Structure formats: C-alpha cells, structure tokens
Amino acid sequence: TVARFRAEQNEALLIMGSATPSVESYYNVAQKSYMLVKLIKRAKGNPMPHIELIDMREELKAGNQRIFSQKLVDAMRQELEAKRQVILFLNRRGHSTFVICRECGFSLKCSHCDISLTYHYKSKSLRCHYCGYQMPAPDLCPNCGSEKIRYFGTGTEKVEQEVKYFFPEVKTLRIDADSTARKGALENMLFSFREGKAQVLIGTQSIAKGLDFPRVSLVGIISADTALNMPDFRAAERTFQLITQVAGRAGRDKFLGKVIIQTYCPESFAIKYASLGRIGDFYREEINNRLRAYYPPFCHMLNITLQSTDLNLIKQESIKIKELLEQNRTSGLQILGPVPAPRPFIRDNYRFHILLKAENTNTLIEIESLLKKQRINRKIKLSWDMDPQDLL
C-alpha cells in the first residue's frame, strides 16, 4: 500500500514480484487495476517438479504410524543413494506440540498463556512459543502423579529424529528459530548445505522461498495441514502459498525435481490446486468463498484489540466500545464482536476482538479517529489494525 502511494506521488512504475500473488493482487488484476506479467519458465528452463499427494489416513490404515509415509522414505533413499540432496519442510519447531497424561487427561499449558507447551527434545524442556516460559519436562503427571506422560504432535526436532531412524549415516541440518538463535547461524547453515556438507535440510518457513540449491532433487512436505486449520480467513491462501513456494526448491538445476506432500486432508481445494500448480483455479474458488463471507478484497477491515489482566474489566470495556461504535454506525459498516481473540490469553493478558468491516476505508478511518479521542481505563490496552494480515 505504501509502495503504491509512493509510486503515485512520484509517477513511478511499481513492480510487485511473487511466485504466489495474494488473492487481493489477483483481484486487482481481474479489475484491471494491476497488469499481470507471467514468468512461464524457470530461470534455467527446467521443468516444474513432479508433485505427489500422500493421504496419511491411508498410511495409518496400512499400519504405518510413523510421521514419514513409505513413499517419502523410498524417495529419500533413492535420492540420497544418488548423492543428491533433500529438503523436508514442517512449519512447526520443537519435538512434540503438546504433552498429555494418558491416565487423567491433564494437558500441560503455559502458566502465562492459554497455549499448550511444546516439548524440546535436546534440552528436555517444555516451552511456550509465545512468551518464552519454560520448565523441565516432568517424569510424572503434575496433576495425578502418573508415569503415563506422553508426547504428541510433530515438530522439526522429531522430523530430525525420524531421518536419523531411517538414515543413521546421513548428515542433517535443522533450520528453525531454535537452531538459528545465534548471530550468523542461519547463513552458516545455508552455506554448509549448499556446499554439500549435509544431505538433508529440515526447516520451517524460513527455507520455503528465495533459496537456490542446485543438488536438491526432492522436497518432502511433512504436514500440509498445519496452516490450513488456523482460525483465520487467509488459512487456505497461506497453505497454497507455502506448498507452492516450498515445492519450488526442488529440481532447480540439472536434476529433475520431485515433491511429496503428506496430508490428512487431500480433498482441500488449497492443497489439491497447489499440488497441480493451478493458481487460477485456486483463486476462483477462494474469491467465491471471500465474496460469500464478505472478506477482503470485497471489504476493508479494522480489527480492534483490547488487552488486560482483568477479565471482568475487559468484558465491560469491550461492551462500552461496542456501544460507542453502534452509536456512530454509518451505512455499510458491520460490527462483529466483542469476542475472545482466537488466542485469548497471552503473556498474562486476556485479549478481546471487535472486528469492523466496510467497503470504504474512509468509514474505518473515521472510527480510528473516534477511538483516539476515547478515554480508556488505564488497565486496558487498546489497539487496532487496519486491513490486518491475520486475525489471531
């Protein structure tokens, strides 16, 4: 938005480049606000990689309870034996995403956030990925004292363990927020992988785009469903974009590329069209969904967030804000909420949302001006986000 404004001021040409344009950008093309220029060939003229969808439900029925499908293991073995490289993508760090007692059902959560603690194998600790709280992983259930503490879900640490299980001699590199915390660690690991000092690169979204490794012939997407199930209207778009971007890492030089996408939801239109490389079909289905639900690009949004350590106070103040908005409602303004945010308790603060939708941004700008003039209880932090990129 800022770039477009600056370009108009200076009568400059604005070029926006992406392998996966946003739904809003595609809509602007359809409305002839943007001109679309397609790059129909890869930089070196290589064919696009062959993409295969694996239904993990069928793997489970066949008795495979591991996180790698048999197809992925076989493909990895073939590429590694040929001295080529493999990228494995999972957009979730740590080892296990939640810890539960199988005796009483108690789940370990952060004491400062309403979020499950993630188990980290190397440090044998449980960590909150929102506030940084951590504790040693317990041997006994804190609730009932049972030894039946179990770890569920999958993160990049578990993927690394899985590679070692099937290919104990293979050198791996793991790139995520934990392994790249030290200055220069990311650059060093990327250089090391490019030089062939490791055969398998495991990572989160930091490896999804912008990287060119000539010897990578196989990309494995461990779980295509991670972003799909987020409570956000852009979940399908982000899933499509991530799959498309990660798939583009395979077969960029002299080797033919192959991509294996593991999913429990192969019928998802986002996953299906990403696997087929059909961005136009994805856009048409997604734009219809947005139209029915009245989401961008058919409206602009203002997301108002209230935060407080006092739950009753935040409820009262959010109702007052809602009443103020109702009193100043203009034609075409939708007011949704107040409701607890999808992540309702973070860093010892309760969070409530009020979402406004309007076709005209000026309507929402007037609301912003109104909010700036309001005297809010000092125990409440009030913030707002125009056209938010997510609603979490």
Secondary structure as UniProt FT lines:
FT   HELIX           2..10
FT   HELIX           23..30
FT   TURN            31..32
FT   TURN            43..44
FT   STRAND          50..55
FT   HELIX           56..61
FT   TURN            62..63
FT   HELIX           70..81
FT   TURN            82..83
FT   STRAND          85..89
FT   STRAND          98..101
FT   TURN            102..104
FT   STRAND          118..120
FT   TURN            121..124
FT   STRAND          125..127
FT   TURN            129..131
FT   STRAND          134..136
FT   TURN            142..144
FT   STRAND          149..152
FT   HELIX           156..166
FT   TURN            168..169
FT   STRAND          172..175
FT   TURN            177..180
FT   TURN            183..184
FT   HELIX           185..194
FT   TURN            195..196
FT   STRAND          200..203
FT   HELIX           205..207
FT   TURN            214..215
FT   STRAND          216..221
FT   TURN            224..229
FT   TURN            233..234
FT   HELIX           235..247
FT   TURN            248..249
FT   STRAND          258..263
FT   TURN            266..267
FT   HELIX           269..276
FT   HELIX           279..293
FT   TURN            296..297
FT   STRAND          300..308
FT   HELIX           311..327
FT   TURN            331..332
FT   STRAND          334..346
FT   TURN            347..348
FT   STRAND          349..358
FT   HELIX           361..373
FT   TURN            378..379
FT   STRAND          381..386
//
